[in-house]
Amino acid sequence: MPTVLDGTAIAAAIKQEVAEDVRALAAHGVRPGLAAVLVGNVPASEIYVRSKVQTCADLGLYSDLITPPGTVTTEEMLDVVAALNARDDIDGILIQLPLPKQVETKVLLDAVLPEKDVDGFHPVNAGRLQAGRPALAPCTPAGVIEILKRSHIPISGQHAVIVGRSDIVGKPAAMLLLNENATVTICHSKTRDLGAMTRQADILVAAIGRPGFITADMVKPGTTIIDVGINRLTTREEVDRFFAGDARREATFLRRGSTLVGDVHPKAFEIAGAYTPVPGGVGPLTIAMLMANTVRAAKMRRGL
C-alpha cells in the first residue's frame, strides 16, 4: 500500500515551530507582522485571506488587513505598498491575487521590498533562489520540500520531474529541488511524449492545473507523487469520471455539491510509493509556509 503524505499534520508541526519562534522573538522585543492586501469583494479570496489573518492571531503574529475598493488604480495600490514598505512593524506583505483587471499585477508585486516579499514572487528573491542564496521562497514549492523532508523521502540524487512551469510553483519548485541535489526535469503543455518523461520520475510533482491530467500509465510504480493541483468538480459526470464507487467522495459531493481532485488521477496513486492527497496534501502547507516566511523575514530584517 502506498504511503499517504499527511500535509495537514506536517502543516500543524510547522505552525507549532512558528509559534515557538514568535515567543522567542518576543524576548528581543520583536513581534513579526504580516500585512494582507485584499482588493475588492472576491468571496474565495476573502475566505482565504481571513484564514491567513486568523492563523496569524493563533500563532501570535501581528496582522493588518488592508482592503482597497475594487475600483482602485495601479497608482493608488503603489501608494499602499509604499506605505507598507515604510512600516517597521510590517515584516511581510501579502497581496492577494487575482487583482482587478485595471491593476498591473507585475508592477505591483515588483514594488514590494524583496525583504518583505513573503510570497517569494519578487525577481530579486527568484534570482537569489536560483543562485542558491538565502531567499524568501514561494510558499507552495517550499511546502513541497517540507513534505518530502519531513516524510523522510530522499531527494538528493533522485530524478524529480515537474509538470508545470509557472513562476509561482513549477519554476521555484525546480530550483528548490536542484538546491537539494535532485536531478530535475521540467515538463509542460508543449512537452513531446509527456508520459515518457513522467515515467522516469522518482519524485513526480504535478502542477499543471488540469484535473486528473496525470494518469496511471504515466507513473512509474513506486514513485513519490506530489499533487499540487486543486480542481473543483461540480457535475455528476466529473465525479463519476474520477471517483466512481468511492462512497466517501460520493457523500461529499451530495453534501456540498462539489468535491476536489488534484492534477493526478486517483487511480495513479494506487501504484505510487507515496503520495499527497487532495485535499489534505500540499494545500495546508501554503499558509503554514507563509507564516514561516513572515517569521524568517522578521529575523532577516533584524539580523537575528
TITI-765697 format. One record per residue (C-alpha): x, y, z. Coordinates in Angstrom, 3 decimals. Layout:
// residues N
+----------+----------+----------+
|        X |        Y |        Z |
+----------+----------+----------+
|        X |        Y |        Z |
...
+----------+----------+----------+
//
This chain:
// residues 304
+----------+----------+----------+
|        X |        Y |        Z |
+----------+----------+----------+
|    0.000 |    0.000 |    0.000 |
|    1.328 |    3.469 |   -0.834 |
|    2.109 |    5.887 |    1.979 |
|   -0.243 |    8.844 |    2.267 |
|    1.751 |   12.024 |    2.986 |
|   -0.329 |   13.930 |    5.530 |
|    0.052 |   17.617 |    4.706 |
|   -2.337 |   18.636 |    7.464 |
|   -0.164 |   17.051 |   10.163 |
|    3.031 |   18.494 |    8.670 |
|    1.461 |   21.966 |    8.472 |
|    0.427 |   21.704 |   12.134 |
|    4.021 |   20.853 |   13.108 |
|    5.361 |   23.842 |   11.158 |
|    2.813 |   26.162 |   12.765 |
|    3.884 |   24.917 |   16.198 |
|    7.501 |   25.733 |   15.334 |
|    6.435 |   29.190 |   14.125 |
|    4.607 |   29.838 |   17.406 |
|    7.755 |   28.865 |   19.330 |
|    9.838 |   31.235 |   17.155 |
|    7.357 |   34.047 |   17.796 |
|    7.674 |   33.528 |   21.548 |
|   11.475 |   33.526 |   21.266 |
|   11.428 |   36.770 |   19.232 |
|    9.255 |   38.395 |   21.884 |
|   12.265 |   38.188 |   24.211 |
|   14.029 |   40.551 |   21.772 |
|   11.025 |   42.885 |   21.700 |
|   10.077 |   41.717 |   18.208 |
|    6.606 |   40.668 |   17.052 |
|    6.573 |   39.587 |   13.392 |
|    3.922 |   41.419 |   11.389 |
|    2.081 |   40.479 |    8.194 |
|    0.048 |   42.897 |    6.075 |
|   -2.574 |   41.277 |    3.841 |
|   -3.910 |   43.398 |    0.984 |
|   -7.318 |   42.242 |   -0.268 |
|   -8.763 |   44.254 |   -3.164 |
|  -12.500 |   44.348 |   -3.821 |
|  -15.041 |   41.656 |   -2.989 |
|  -13.988 |   38.232 |   -4.240 |
|  -15.631 |   35.649 |   -1.934 |
|  -12.972 |   32.941 |   -2.386 |
|  -10.152 |   35.430 |   -1.769 |
|  -11.944 |   36.849 |    1.273 |
|  -12.211 |   33.404 |    2.858 |
|   -8.571 |   32.624 |    2.102 |
|   -7.194 |   35.936 |    3.389 |
|   -9.269 |   35.838 |    6.567 |
|   -7.937 |   32.351 |    7.290 |
|   -4.405 |   33.766 |    6.976 |
|   -5.249 |   36.621 |    9.339 |
|   -6.775 |   34.154 |   11.826 |
|   -3.689 |   31.943 |   11.625 |
|   -1.527 |   34.963 |   12.463 |
|   -3.625 |   35.529 |   15.575 |
|   -3.441 |   31.853 |   16.536 |
|    0.367 |   31.836 |   16.295 |
|    0.989 |   35.222 |   17.921 |
|    1.916 |   37.231 |   14.832 |
|    0.632 |   40.755 |   14.293 |
|   -1.533 |   41.187 |   11.188 |
|   -3.078 |   44.119 |    9.368 |
|   -5.804 |   43.617 |    6.750 |
|   -5.866 |   46.338 |    4.082 |
|   -8.996 |   46.367 |    1.878 |
|   -8.850 |   48.823 |   -1.036 |
|  -12.017 |   49.018 |   -3.189 |
|  -12.329 |   47.041 |   -6.410 |
|  -12.065 |   50.315 |   -8.369 |
|   -8.548 |   51.033 |   -7.083 |
|   -5.903 |   52.070 |   -9.648 |
|   -2.337 |   50.843 |  -10.041 |
|   -1.057 |   54.193 |   -8.779 |
|   -3.228 |   54.016 |   -5.662 |
|   -2.085 |   50.468 |   -4.992 |
|    1.546 |   51.533 |   -5.375 |
|    0.909 |   54.114 |   -2.655 |
|   -0.487 |   51.352 |   -0.404 |
|    2.606 |   49.201 |   -0.992 |
|    4.976 |   52.134 |   -0.414 |
|    3.321 |   52.846 |    2.933 |
|    3.653 |   49.187 |    3.974 |
|    7.288 |   49.091 |    2.817 |
|    7.986 |   52.012 |    5.167 |
|    6.338 |   50.464 |    8.240 |
|    8.779 |   48.846 |   10.665 |
|    6.009 |   46.802 |   12.301 |
|    5.325 |   45.020 |    8.999 |
|    7.777 |   42.250 |    8.071 |
|    5.743 |   40.618 |    5.319 |
|    3.449 |   41.988 |    2.632 |
|    0.911 |   39.677 |    1.014 |
|   -1.044 |   40.931 |   -1.997 |
|   -3.894 |   38.531 |   -2.615 |
|   -4.267 |   37.527 |   -6.260 |
|   -6.017 |   37.847 |   -8.635 |
|   -6.203 |   41.626 |   -8.772 |
|   -8.784 |   43.602 |  -10.787 |
|   -8.016 |   43.970 |  -14.499 |
|   -7.104 |   47.662 |  -14.223 |
|   -4.285 |   46.934 |  -11.748 |
|   -0.909 |   45.971 |  -13.223 |
|   -0.088 |   42.911 |  -11.161 |
|    3.611 |   42.566 |  -12.001 |
|    4.274 |   46.258 |  -11.427 |
|    2.663 |   45.976 |   -8.023 |
|    4.449 |   42.776 |   -6.968 |
|    7.788 |   44.251 |   -8.050 |
|    7.125 |   47.278 |   -5.824 |
|    7.165 |   45.153 |   -2.654 |
|   10.564 |   45.279 |   -0.923 |
|   12.291 |   41.912 |   -1.501 |
|   12.927 |   41.557 |    2.242 |
|    9.161 |   41.825 |    2.851 |
|    8.141 |   39.640 |   -0.108 |
|    6.808 |   36.681 |    1.903 |
|    5.129 |   35.227 |   -1.207 |
|    8.558 |   34.918 |   -2.829 |
|    7.388 |   36.469 |   -6.113 |
|    9.890 |   39.340 |   -6.428 |
|   12.549 |   38.906 |   -9.162 |
|   15.272 |   39.521 |   -6.557 |
|   14.069 |   36.570 |   -4.483 |
|   13.705 |   34.454 |   -7.630 |
|   17.303 |   35.292 |   -8.511 |
|   18.557 |   34.501 |   -5.020 |
|   16.718 |   31.191 |   -5.117 |
|   18.298 |   30.313 |   -8.459 |
|   21.732 |   31.228 |   -7.110 |
|   21.225 |   29.036 |   -4.037 |
|   21.444 |   32.052 |   -1.718 |
|   19.183 |   32.784 |    1.272 |
|   15.816 |   33.918 |   -0.055 |
|   12.123 |   34.014 |    0.720 |
|   10.829 |   31.138 |   -1.421 |
|    7.265 |   30.873 |   -2.745 |
|    5.121 |   29.186 |   -0.128 |
|    3.694 |   26.246 |   -2.084 |
|    7.040 |   24.983 |   -3.507 |
|    8.650 |   25.480 |   -0.088 |
|    5.842 |   23.370 |    1.335 |
|    6.597 |   20.626 |   -1.192 |
|   10.181 |   20.433 |    0.087 |
|    8.967 |   20.312 |    3.699 |
|    6.612 |   17.429 |    2.899 |
|    9.434 |   15.439 |    1.307 |
|   11.965 |   16.134 |    4.057 |
|    9.616 |   15.585 |    6.988 |
|    8.322 |   12.372 |    5.403 |
|   11.948 |   11.136 |    5.113 |
|   11.726 |   10.786 |    1.345 |
|   15.192 |   11.037 |   -0.261 |
|   15.716 |   13.998 |   -2.590 |
|   19.472 |   14.025 |   -3.242 |
|   20.331 |   12.031 |   -6.364 |
|   16.673 |   11.394 |   -7.215 |
|   15.129 |   12.285 |  -10.562 |
|   12.380 |   14.833 |   -9.972 |
|   10.002 |   15.543 |  -12.838 |
|    7.820 |   18.659 |  -12.588 |
|    4.765 |   19.025 |  -14.794 |
|    4.055 |   22.753 |  -14.977 |
|    6.345 |   25.764 |  -15.432 |
|    4.566 |   28.591 |  -13.615 |
|    6.546 |   31.280 |  -11.823 |
|    4.571 |   30.520 |   -8.656 |
|    5.042 |   26.737 |   -8.444 |
|    6.830 |   24.935 |  -11.271 |
|    9.972 |   27.027 |  -11.696 |
|   10.679 |   27.690 |   -7.997 |
|    9.981 |   24.028 |   -7.170 |
|   12.630 |   23.098 |   -9.733 |
|   15.142 |   25.459 |   -8.132 |
|   14.428 |   24.178 |   -4.619 |
|   14.787 |   20.566 |   -5.717 |
|   18.025 |   21.383 |   -7.564 |
|   19.331 |   23.019 |   -4.393 |
|   18.609 |   19.719 |   -2.619 |
|   20.733 |   17.893 |   -5.249 |
|   17.908 |   16.294 |   -7.211 |
|   18.186 |   15.885 |  -10.976 |
|   15.297 |   17.938 |  -12.299 |
|   13.254 |   17.811 |  -15.498 |
|   10.594 |   20.469 |  -16.134 |
|    7.726 |   19.482 |  -18.427 |
|    4.765 |   21.489 |  -19.687 |
|    1.915 |   21.553 |  -22.180 |
|    4.293 |   21.573 |  -25.158 |
|    6.426 |   18.638 |  -23.975 |
|    6.505 |   15.814 |  -26.520 |
|    5.595 |   12.355 |  -25.199 |
|    4.959 |   13.609 |  -21.683 |
|    4.376 |   10.107 |  -20.365 |
|    7.907 |    9.053 |  -21.372 |
|    9.200 |   11.871 |  -19.175 |
|    6.934 |   11.319 |  -16.174 |
|    7.630 |    7.569 |  -16.107 |
|   11.274 |    8.377 |  -15.327 |
|   10.393 |   10.233 |  -12.138 |
|   11.403 |    9.124 |   -8.669 |
|    9.566 |   12.250 |   -7.482 |
|    6.713 |   13.493 |   -9.663 |
|    5.355 |   16.990 |   -8.992 |
|    2.072 |   17.709 |  -10.775 |
|    1.272 |   21.427 |  -11.040 |
|   -0.386 |   21.914 |  -14.397 |
|   -3.869 |   22.971 |  -13.264 |
|   -5.846 |   20.295 |  -15.133 |
|   -7.994 |   17.801 |  -13.204 |
|   -6.708 |   14.238 |  -13.244 |
|   -4.249 |   15.042 |  -16.025 |
|   -1.559 |   12.610 |  -14.811 |
|   -2.943 |    9.114 |  -15.345 |
|   -1.725 |    5.770 |  -14.009 |
|    0.030 |    4.872 |  -17.273 |
|    2.211 |    7.979 |  -16.864 |
|    3.582 |    6.938 |  -13.462 |
|    6.473 |    4.634 |  -12.603 |
|    5.458 |    2.123 |   -9.893 |
|    6.817 |    3.158 |   -6.507 |
|    7.336 |    6.835 |   -7.345 |
|    6.517 |    9.634 |   -4.908 |
|    3.700 |   11.802 |   -6.280 |
|    3.304 |   15.381 |   -5.082 |
|   -0.058 |   16.621 |   -6.360 |
|   -0.181 |   20.426 |   -6.202 |
|   -3.428 |   20.751 |   -8.158 |
|   -6.736 |   21.785 |   -6.591 |
|   -9.643 |   21.446 |   -9.025 |
|  -13.308 |   21.623 |   -8.035 |
|  -15.690 |   19.086 |   -9.579 |
|  -19.290 |   20.297 |   -9.730 |
|  -21.074 |   17.846 |  -12.041 |
|  -22.079 |   14.218 |  -11.640 |
|  -20.189 |   13.311 |  -14.824 |
|  -16.933 |   14.737 |  -13.450 |
|  -17.311 |   12.991 |  -10.111 |
|  -18.074 |    9.645 |  -11.765 |
|  -15.067 |   10.068 |  -14.064 |
|  -12.637 |   10.225 |  -11.145 |
|  -14.402 |    8.719 |   -8.130 |
|  -16.854 |    6.086 |   -9.356 |
|  -17.552 |    3.706 |   -6.471 |
|  -15.888 |    5.952 |   -3.870 |
|  -18.540 |    6.237 |   -1.141 |
|  -16.708 |    8.984 |    0.766 |
|  -16.394 |   11.222 |   -2.280 |
|  -19.975 |   10.487 |   -3.229 |
|  -21.103 |   11.633 |    0.219 |
|  -19.013 |   14.813 |   -0.042 |
|  -20.466 |   15.636 |   -3.444 |
|  -24.050 |   15.074 |   -2.276 |
|  -23.490 |   17.194 |    0.842 |
|  -21.613 |   20.115 |   -0.727 |
|  -22.493 |   19.957 |   -4.394 |
|  -18.809 |   19.655 |   -5.264 |
|  -15.633 |   17.773 |   -4.423 |
|  -11.929 |   18.292 |   -5.125 |
|   -9.495 |   16.444 |   -7.337 |
|   -5.846 |   17.199 |   -7.981 |
|   -3.868 |   17.166 |  -11.204 |
|   -3.305 |   13.428 |  -10.748 |
|   -5.985 |   10.825 |  -11.460 |
|   -6.773 |    8.931 |   -8.224 |
|   -6.010 |    5.591 |   -9.934 |
|   -2.387 |    6.706 |  -10.331 |
|   -1.964 |    6.852 |   -6.569 |
|   -2.586 |    3.116 |   -6.327 |
|    0.801 |    2.307 |   -7.902 |
|    2.769 |    5.076 |   -6.176 |
|    5.160 |    4.517 |   -3.304 |
|    3.862 |    7.626 |   -1.565 |
|    1.553 |   10.486 |   -2.494 |
|   -0.084 |   13.678 |   -1.286 |
|   -3.886 |   13.512 |   -1.271 |
|   -6.238 |   16.274 |   -2.429 |
|   -7.461 |   17.724 |   -0.173 |
|   -5.104 |   17.385 |    2.796 |
|   -1.778 |   17.233 |    0.993 |
|    0.106 |   20.276 |   -0.299 |
|   -2.752 |   22.734 |    0.326 |
|   -2.384 |   23.097 |    4.114 |
|    1.338 |   23.822 |    3.729 |
|    0.773 |   27.074 |    1.838 |
|   -0.490 |   29.068 |    4.825 |
|    1.966 |   27.348 |    7.179 |
|    4.900 |   28.377 |    4.972 |
|    3.525 |   31.922 |    4.707 |
|    3.701 |   32.152 |    8.496 |
|    7.202 |   30.659 |    8.482 |
|    8.306 |   33.138 |    5.793 |
|    6.952 |   36.057 |    7.841 |
|    8.964 |   34.980 |   10.881 |
|   12.028 |   34.418 |    8.705 |
|   11.628 |   37.879 |    7.183 |
|   11.401 |   39.381 |   10.682 |
|   14.673 |   37.666 |   11.639 |
|   16.500 |   38.538 |    8.440 |
|   15.467 |   42.199 |    8.564 |
|   16.923 |   42.484 |   12.073 |
|   19.977 |   40.280 |   11.584 |
|   18.747 |   37.731 |   14.124 |
+----------+----------+----------+
//
